[in-house]
Amino acid sequence: MAHVAIEQGRISDAAFLEIDPIVLTWDKVLFSPVLANSAEATFHNIAEARGMIDYDILTTVTNWNDPVCQYRLQTAEKYEILIPKPIPLALVRNFPNG
């Protein structure tokens, strides 16, 4: 939801970091299919998450004019991965000046 914060002037710029997927194998990593701080949030281990994630909408070229595709993308944009400990800089693949 960074684009909303930028549009509203709450932040002027955003950085998106590419994290090594190895962190998904760490103990106590959780997935939420909705924003984790919402009342509807549920939390699942990564094995459960594999069956919940809409991989097609995230990885394939889609007709964005199709309302069903738009809904699926909006749903997927709310996915959150919760990492219980700091991520070492060596696992941030696109860290600026790294």
C-alpha positions in Angstrom: 0.0 0.0 0.0 3.0 2.2 -0.5 1.4 3.9 -3.5 -1.4 5.2 -1.3 1.0 6.6 1.3 2.9 8.3 -1.5 -0.3 9.7 -3.1 -1.5 11.0 0.3 1.9 12.6 1.0 2.6 10.6 4.1 5.9 9.4 2.5 7.8 10.8 -0.4 9.6 7.8 -1.7 9.5 4.0 -1.1 12.1 1.3 -1.5 11.2 -2.3 -2.2 13.8 -4.8 -1.0 14.3 -8.2 -2.6 14.8 -10.7 0.2 16.4 -14.1 -0.4 13.7 -16.8 -0.2 15.8 -18.8 2.2 14.1 -16.8 5.0 10.9 -18.7 4.3 12.5 -21.8 5.7 13.2 -20.2 9.1 11.2 -21.3 12.1 8.1 -19.4 13.1 7.8 -17.6 9.7 4.1 -16.9 9.1 1.8 -16.0 6.2 -1.3 -13.9 6.3 -3.7 -13.8 3.3 -4.8 -10.3 4.4 -3.1 -7.4 6.0 -1.7 -8.8 9.3 -3.1 -6.0 11.4 -6.7 -6.3 10.2 -9.4 -7.9 12.2 -9.8 -10.6 9.5 -6.2 -11.7 9.8 -5.4 -15.4 10.1 -1.9 -16.8 10.3 -0.5 -19.9 8.6 2.8 -21.6 8.4 4.6 -21.6 5.0 3.5 -25.1 4.2 -0.2 -24.1 4.6 0.4 -20.9 2.7 1.6 -22.8 -0.4 -2.0 -23.9 -1.0 -3.5 -20.4 -0.3 -1.3 -18.2 -2.6 -2.7 -17.3 -6.0 0.5 -17.9 -7.9 -1.1 -17.5 -11.4 -2.1 -13.9 -10.7 1.3 -13.1 -9.3 3.5 -14.7 -12.0 1.6 -14.6 -15.3 0.6 -11.9 -17.8 -3.0 -11.2 -17.2 -5.9 -9.2 -18.7 -6.0 -6.3 -16.2 -9.2 -5.1 -17.7 -11.0 -8.2 -16.5 -12.8 -7.5 -13.1 -12.1 -11.0 -11.9 -8.3 -10.5 -12.5 -8.4 -7.1 -10.8 -10.1 -8.6 -7.8 -7.6 -11.5 -7.6 -4.7 -9.0 -7.8 -6.1 -6.8 -5.2 -6.5 -9.8 -2.9 -2.9 -11.0 -3.6 -1.5 -7.5 -2.9 -2.7 -7.9 0.7 -0.6 -11.0 1.3 2.0 -10.6 4.1 4.9 -12.7 5.2 5.8 -12.2 8.8 9.5 -12.8 9.7 10.1 -13.2 13.5 13.7 -11.9 13.5 16.0 -9.4 11.8 17.1 -10.3 8.3 20.8 -10.1 7.8 21.9 -7.6 5.1 23.6 -10.4 3.2 20.1 -11.8 2.5 18.9 -8.5 1.0 19.6 -8.9 -2.6 19.2 -5.3 -3.8 20.4 -3.4 -0.7 21.4 0.1 -1.8 25.2 0.6 -1.7 25.6 -3.0 -0.8 
